[in-house]
Amino acid sequence: MTSPARPWFKLEVQDRGLMRFNPVKLYFEQCEKIILNLAGHSNIYDGFYNSYEEIGTFGTSAWGIHEDPMDIFRAQSFTIGEYFLGCGPDGRINAFTRSTWKTVAQIVEEYGEENCSPTIISMYYNNQSDAWRRVIQLIEINDDRIPDYEDFAHKHTRAITWEDGSQQNLYLKLEGFNEFPIIAPRWQPRTTHDNYGNGPGADFLGDCRMLQMMQKKKLIGLDKVVDPPLQADATVGNVTTLPGAVTRFSATTPNAGVKTLYDVKLDINAIREDIMEVKNAANQAFFSDLFKAMINDDRPGITAYEIAERKSEIMNMLSPIVNSLNNEQNNPAVMRMYNIARRMGVLPTMPKELRGQKLQVKYISILTQAQRMMGLQSIQETLGFFGQNAQIFPQMIDNIDQDNIARGYMEDIGLPPSYFTDLAKMKKMRDQRAQEQAAAQKQQSQLVAAETASKAAKATKDAAGAPMGTGSALDSLLAGMGGSGQVQPGQQ
């Protein structure tokens, strides 16, 4: 979905006419390249990778994107158990609380002595800098802000960090953000107001425990086969099972000696079959079959359309999580990176036509394209139908707007705007082509007319010089006018 090896998103606005405006297309294309380049040189893709692991295992993940003076923006990943999430009335995550442990030295170095409590300062200067202290952070939407104000107190999001157990109104850090900095996607919330999601890890938890128990029992069984429990007669001395060791016993005592306590008959194949059944269930629960089908298919030139054709049903099963990740992770992540880059001055100047327009994100990853190709299949089938029947019913081609189909198809498969010909330029090219075709037709008509006139003049000349009575064209003309067409005596 977010591969660092290829472009995976595009910026756009809802106004399709504006998207055909060349300065707007070029602005978005430049912004996309800059953001992808910055993300590749920072740790943003580490944040995505950790998020996918967390959300697949626990159904919920959380990470933050913060401004950085060197890399423009950087990711900060969190793990399950160290944070709490809050949900707003619209079902979106709007609050984040994190509890973590830091050493006294780390607290002083990060927040400064002037912001630390007397307890921290005392421990720092009394050789207790490695002692652990609990630090809590709260990030939430600033409901006291006045819109359109840019000062600190009216930022979109406020954040406070304090030491656990510190005095009231004493905090380590107070800051604000222009956007909510925490990206917290959920696999599948139980309800629209559930703070946390339910993922494959939770669904497979019972089977996972069973698999661990089966592996444990298999190893115990193998251990008993290789090193079985023994029984020894009371007359036997110390029993040593090391190779080459000697154990002494009296042969005069019946049943004396050392032997196995019981025989272990281990059906290792049956155990392996049971374990493989559970593993296959795990692969299905985590959609491993789909991803392996994409990764292991090393045929050259494979397209997203082929993947969608072969795995359409599984892609439909995966659609909810893809849409959820786009809405709750990728959309806010891309817009957060875009806004930070714009404020840091690394993006080109925005065209005036985009002022007041709401930006949107369109995804062109291989997984998203595979899903979109399932919808584009109808275009392929329609064009195939027209291609087969256009020779019989030529007029049916008039039902197709060829330009809109071509441009819509290229947009959906993710071609960059620079590959598109500008509409004004395309019209000029077509007008020039039409003029050239008209000129060629006119020249051809003139050549045909000149050739016809030349043939007519030659025919007239030949007719005028031909003697009468020889079946010439002149004889035929006179015959049609009532003449006999025969030469009389004395006539020439």
Buried (B, 14 or more C-beta within 10 A) or exposed (E): BBEEEEBBBBBBBEBEEBBBBBEBBBBBBEBBEBBBEBBEEBBBBBBBBBBBEBBBBBBBBBBBBEBBEEBBBBBBBBEBEEBBBBBEEEBEBBBBBBEEEBBBBBBBEBBEEEBBBEBBBEBBEEEBBEEEBEBBBBBBBBEEBEEEEEEEEBBBBBBBBBBEEBEEEEBBBEBBBBBBBBBBBBBBBEEEEBBBBBBBBBBBEEBBEBBEEBEEEBEEBBEBEEEBEEEBBEEBEEEEEEEEEEBEBEEEEEEBBBEEEEEBEEEEEEBEEBBEEBEEBBEBBBBBEBBEEBEEEEEEEEEBBBBBBBBBEBBEEBEEBBEBBBEBBBBBBBBBBBBBBBEBEBBEEBBEBBEEBEBEBBBBBBBBBBBBBBEBBEBEEEBEEBEEEEEEEEEEEEEEEEEEEEBBBBBBBBBBBEEBEBBEEEEEEEEEEEEEEEEEEEEEEEEEEEEEEEEEEEEEEEBEEBEBBEEBEBBEEBEEEEEEBEEEEEEE
